Amino acid sequence: MKRFFCGCAILCLAVSLPSGDARAAYIYWSEYGSGTMNRANLDGTGRKTLASGLIFPGTPALDVPDGYLYFPDCLPGTIQRMKLDGTGRTTLVRGQIEMAD
């Protein structure tokens, strides 16, 4: 019975999100080895590379209401953003490298 209620809560959340590309129909992730930021459908199909050429991509953060994805490229010390469909990529912060002792 717990699974049923959990599934209902997730479905309600997905239905209440705004339309357009800012949907709960995708999962977003970064790949350190390939230097990319990616998305795919929740079932794993429809994989799309949204950004490439990253040196050390960090974990993406989603701004679903405004339709943006924010992500760091840790080695050059940048924070970038782009629309959830991968367009409009821009660098917001440069040169913020802090090495741990």
Secondary structure, DSSP 8 states (H G I E B T S, - for coil): -HHHHHHHHHHHHHHHS-STT--TTEEEEEETTTTEEEEEETTS-S-EEEE---SSB---EEETTTTEEEEEETTTTEEEEEETTS-S-EEEE--------
